[in-house]
Amino acid sequence: MTTTVCGRCKSSGAVTDFQGRQDGAVVWTILRCPTCNFSWRDSEPARAIDPAVRSADFAVDAGDLQRYPKILQQ
């Protein structure tokens, strides 16, 4: 299941960071949300990446990202 909707903040427009290939065929893709920086592999189970199934305990409000503490800074 390849989805460009973020499982954490429900933003659309995820970008492809990497694709795993076997015999020239894409077998999995790592996507990243440009809004909240959540990354996921499209071959993970729905409970980990599908916002309709993923636990709301791990959700992020994309409209209020400033409320979350920054753990790493550049």
Secondary structure per residue as TSV (DSSP state, phi and psi in degrees):
chain	resnum	aa	ss	phi	psi
A	1	M	-	360.0	110.5
A	2	T	-	-100.6	122.1
A	3	T	-	-130.3	143.8
A	4	T	-	-102.9	10.6
A	5	V	S	-95.4	128.0
A	6	C	-	-68.2	132.0
A	7	G	T	-74.4	-13.3
A	8	R	T	-99.7	-46.2
A	9	C	T	-115.6	-2.1
A	10	K	-	66.2	15.3
A	11	S	-	-74.7	152.4
A	12	S	S	-102.3	169.5
A	13	G	-	92.1	29.8
A	14	A	-	-60.1	149.7
A	15	V	E	-107.5	150.8
A	16	T	E	-84.6	124.0
A	17	D	E	-95.7	-33.6
A	18	F	E	-163.1	151.7
A	19	Q	E	-129.1	129.5
A	20	G	E	-85.4	133.7
A	21	R	E	-123.4	147.6
A	22	Q	E	-137.5	122.4
A	23	D	T	53.9	37.1
A	24	G	T	84.2	-9.8
A	25	A	E	-98.5	141.5
A	26	V	E	-72.3	124.9
A	27	V	E	-110.5	-19.7
A	28	W	E	-160.4	158.6
A	29	T	E	-133.2	137.8
A	30	I	E	-99.2	123.4
A	31	L	E	-112.9	155.8
A	32	R	E	-137.4	136.0
A	33	C	-	-83.6	122.7
A	34	P	T	-72.5	-12.8
A	35	T	T	-83.8	-51.3
A	36	C	T	-117.1	-0.7
A	37	N	-	68.0	15.7
A	38	F	-	-67.4	135.8
A	39	S	E	-118.4	145.8
A	40	W	E	-151.8	155.3
A	41	R	E	-98.9	131.3
A	42	D	T	-66.1	-10.2
A	43	S	T	-92.2	3.2
A	44	E	S	-73.0	158.5
A	45	P	-	-66.3	153.0
A	46	A	H	-55.2	-35.1
A	47	R	H	-63.3	-15.8
A	48	A	H	-99.9	-24.9
A	49	I	H	-128.1	-15.5
A	50	D	-	-90.6	116.9
A	51	P	T	-61.8	-21.1
A	52	A	T	-76.4	-20.7
A	53	V	T	-115.5	-30.1
A	54	R	S	-60.9	143.0
A	55	S	-	-60.1	131.5
A	56	A	G	-64.7	-16.8
A	57	D	G	-60.5	-22.8
A	58	F	G	-107.1	11.6
A	59	A	-	-78.9	154.9
A	60	V	-	-126.5	137.7
A	61	D	-	-83.5	105.7
A	62	A	G	-64.0	-21.7
A	63	G	G	-80.9	-8.9
A	64	D	G	-142.6	54.6
A	65	L	G	-66.5	-22.5
A	66	Q	G	-67.3	-17.6
A	67	R	G	-75.6	-13.6
A	68	Y	S	-93.9	136.3
A	69	P	-	-67.7	146.2
A	70	K	-	-90.4	125.9
A	71	I	S	-91.5	-41.4
A	72	L	-	-118.4	136.0
A	73	Q	-	-128.5	149.2
A	74	Q	-	-97.5	360.0
